[in-house]
């Protein structure tokens, strides 16, 4: 029963940390995952991949991969996107596939407001018989849960200027039950809760070669404390990025990134737990980000730096 208690405790702790949806230290590069109104905002066909190994050394800890693609379509007003997320925690695995639509209006010469909608499916499975139990033949762990499809949809707003952005969103409005059994059904983690996000960031020029890029992400969900990610990044000569992050009640970390070309960027982050419930049992979390912009030939679309 010890392994079961550890895994269930891990899942419950993730919920308590407002992390039913996967968390990312590179949230500032992964905005489409939480806000469909971001689709097309980079004025290029953008592909971003992120892989995260959380709480390395902890048996059953989360391993997450995401892939997003988005682009303006036809005009600067319409954007389309898609995202795939795979999240594995202990014996459970969830995969989400969503499509995104955005419509942008120009508020002034320098500012825009986007409205976004998304929709798709999540597929949940759990290999319950693989869990080691002290008491065998437990009916609640006798069968596998095989890819239960759960439809969902959401919306968002995204405001942007050249050196500032802010967005509010709820990418999953519907509440779905992962499992209908007696034991696991009593856990909050067995139900997909609605999540609400507020993200913002800016860029300040400190010198000709150094920019300061602060950002923040607030995450809210029912039955859990509000969680906030705060990051302070410095970009040197539009090439090298380095900085720190803080996640309330959870972690501290560092980020480093490199714009290899004007189109290709790579980033790495390491964060470590600050809570007594997890810091003793893991060696931190690693995350790798890779992004590529397929630039348009239309010169006016690429002459301005894309800070976000």
Secondary structure, DSSP 8 states (H G I E B T S, - for coil): -HHHHHHHHHHHHHHHTT-SS---TTGGG-GGGT-GGGTTTTSSEEEEEEEEE-STTSTT--EEEEEEEEEE-SSSSEEEEEEEEEEEETTEEEEEEEEEEEEEEE-SSS-EEEEEEEEEEEEEEE-GGGS--SSS--GGGSS-EEEEEEEEEEEEEEEEETTEEEEEEES--S-EES--SSTGGGSGGGEE--EEEEEEEE-EE-SSSEEEEEEEEEEEETTS--EEEEEEEEEETTTEEEEEEEETTTEEEEEEEEESSSSEEEEEEEEEE-SHHHHTT---EEEEEEEEEE--S-GGGTSS----
